[in-house]
Amino acid sequence: MGRTFARLLNAATGPFHVINYVSSVAGSLYFNHRRRGAQLDRTLAALHRCLDRESTAFLSHGMHYPPRWDPYFHDWMTRADLYRYPTQHYDFDRAQLTLCPAHD
């Protein structure tokens, strides 16, 4: 993604957040509590298989991203960053939505 396109996406941050919210609400109607676990398991297994096949050189390639879209987006992100991103995003959201922190 070129820097110019990433800047254009940054300019569309407001509509992106609205679409992201609406699609999450709509998606939850289909991916209810009965379907979410199985879908997550399949998705994680597929990502793990892909990551296992990637070379260090491939993971070091990157491109520009719209950093205003998410706290874990940076102006330049590598493919390795993209593999880490979902976990960072999930951990952040989980911490926000957890009423009582877990005790280790």
VODO-723245 format. One record per residue (C-alpha): residue number from 1; x negated, y negated, z negated. Coordinates in Angstrom, 2 decimals. Each point is the difference from the previous one (the first is absolute). Last residue first. Layout:
! VODO-723245
{rec NUM; {X; Y; Z}} ...
***
This chain:
! VODO-723245
{rec 104; {2.21; 15.18; -38.31}} {rec 103; {3.01; -2.11; -0.93}} {rec 102; {2.28; -0.90; 2.88}} {rec 101; {1.07; -3.63; 0.24}} {rec 100; {3.64; -0.67; -0.94}} {rec 99; {2.30; -1.78; 2.44}} {rec 98; {-1.72; 1.17; 3.17}} {rec 97; {1.17; -1.91; 3.07}} {rec 96; {-2.96; -2.36; 0.35}} {rec 95; {-2.52; 2.76; -0.75}} {rec 94; {1.65; 2.23; 2.60}} {rec 93; {-0.13; -2.78; 2.59}} {rec 92; {-3.74; -0.56; -0.55}} {rec 91; {-0.79; 3.73; -0.03}} {rec 90; {2.01; 0.46; 3.20}} {rec 89; {-1.76; -2.86; 1.80}} {rec 88; {-3.44; 1.25; -1.01}} {rec 87; {0.89; 3.53; 1.03}} {rec 86; {1.42; -1.16; 3.34}} {rec 85; {-3.10; -2.17; 0.72}} {rec 84; {-2.76; 2.58; -0.44}} {rec 83; {0.48; 1.55; 3.48}} {rec 82; {0.22; -3.49; 1.47}} {rec 81; {-3.24; -1.04; -1.68}} {rec 80; {-1.72; 3.03; 1.58}} {rec 79; {1.34; -1.16; 3.37}} {rec 78; {-1.77; -3.28; -0.61}} {rec 77; {1.67; -3.23; -1.01}} {rec 76; {-0.79; -3.61; 0.89}} {rec 75; {2.16; -2.91; -1.19}} {rec 74; {0.96; 2.01; -3.06}} {rec 73; {3.21; 1.82; -0.80}} {rec 72; {0.31; 1.22; -3.60}} {rec 71; {2.15; -2.89; -1.23}} {rec 70; {2.39; 0.60; 2.90}} {rec 69; {1.32; -1.98; 2.94}} {rec 68; {-2.13; -3.10; -0.57}} {rec 67; {-3.17; 1.87; 1.00}} {rec 66; {1.14; 0.46; 3.63}} {rec 65; {-2.51; 2.57; 1.30}} {rec 64; {-3.13; -0.24; 2.14}} {rec 63; {-1.71; 3.14; 1.23}} {rec 62; {-2.09; 2.91; -1.12}} {rec 61; {-2.35; 2.83; 0.89}} {rec 60; {-1.82; 1.52; -2.99}} {rec 59; {2.32; 3.02; -0.22}} {rec 58; {-0.99; 1.10; 3.51}} {rec 57; {-3.72; -0.18; -0.85}} {rec 56; {0.52; 1.98; -3.21}} {rec 55; {1.72; 2.71; 2.02}} {rec 54; {3.68; 0.86; -0.30}} {rec 53; {1.22; 3.62; -0.10}} {rec 52; {0.66; 0.15; -3.77}} {rec 51; {1.88; -3.30; 0.22}} {rec 50; {2.42; 1.43; 2.55}} {rec 49; {0.74; 3.10; -2.09}} {rec 48; {0.49; -2.17; -3.11}} {rec 47; {2.37; -2.31; 1.86}} {rec 46; {2.09; 2.96; 1.17}} {rec 45; {0.14; 1.48; -3.52}} {rec 44; {0.98; -3.38; -1.46}} {rec 43; {2.82; -0.40; 2.52}} {rec 42; {1.34; 3.52; -0.51}} {rec 41; {-0.02; -0.36; -3.81}} {rec 40; {1.63; -3.44; 0.21}} {rec 39; {2.77; 1.36; 2.22}} {rec 38; {0.64; 2.90; -2.39}} {rec 37; {0.15; -2.31; -3.00}} {rec 36; {2.20; -2.62; 1.64}} {rec 35; {2.76; 2.30; 1.29}} {rec 34; {2.05; 0.82; -3.12}} {rec 33; {-0.58; -3.42; -1.65}} {rec 32; {1.43; -1.79; 3.01}} {rec 31; {-1.88; -0.52; 3.23}} {rec 30; {3.12; -0.77; 2.04}} {rec 29; {1.54; -2.78; -2.11}} {rec 28; {-3.47; -0.97; -1.23}} {rec 27; {-0.94; -0.92; 3.54}} {rec 26; {2.66; -2.71; 0.12}} {rec 25; {-1.32; -1.62; -3.18}} {rec 24; {-3.60; 0.29; 1.12}} {rec 23; {0.90; -1.30; 3.47}} {rec 22; {1.68; -3.04; -1.55}} {rec 21; {-3.03; -0.76; -2.18}} {rec 20; {-2.58; 0.36; 2.80}} {rec 19; {2.18; -2.04; 2.36}} {rec 18; {0.25; -2.82; -2.55}} {rec 17; {-3.72; 0.16; -0.81}} {rec 16; {-0.93; -0.07; 3.70}} {rec 15; {2.33; -2.97; 0.62}} {rec 14; {-1.93; -2.02; -2.59}} {rec 13; {-3.49; 1.16; 1.07}} {rec 12; {0.48; -1.03; 3.63}} {rec 11; {-2.86; -2.52; -0.02}} {rec 10; {-2.28; 2.75; -1.29}} {rec 9; {1.01; 2.11; 3.01}} {rec 8; {-1.09; -2.81; 2.31}} {rec 7; {-3.29; -0.24; -1.90}} {rec 6; {-0.53; 3.76; 0.47}} {rec 5; {0.69; -0.45; 3.72}} {rec 4; {-2.62; -2.74; 0.22}} {rec 3; {-2.55; 2.07; -1.95}} {rec 2; {0.41; 2.89; 2.37}} {rec 1; {1.50; 3.32; -0.98}} 
***
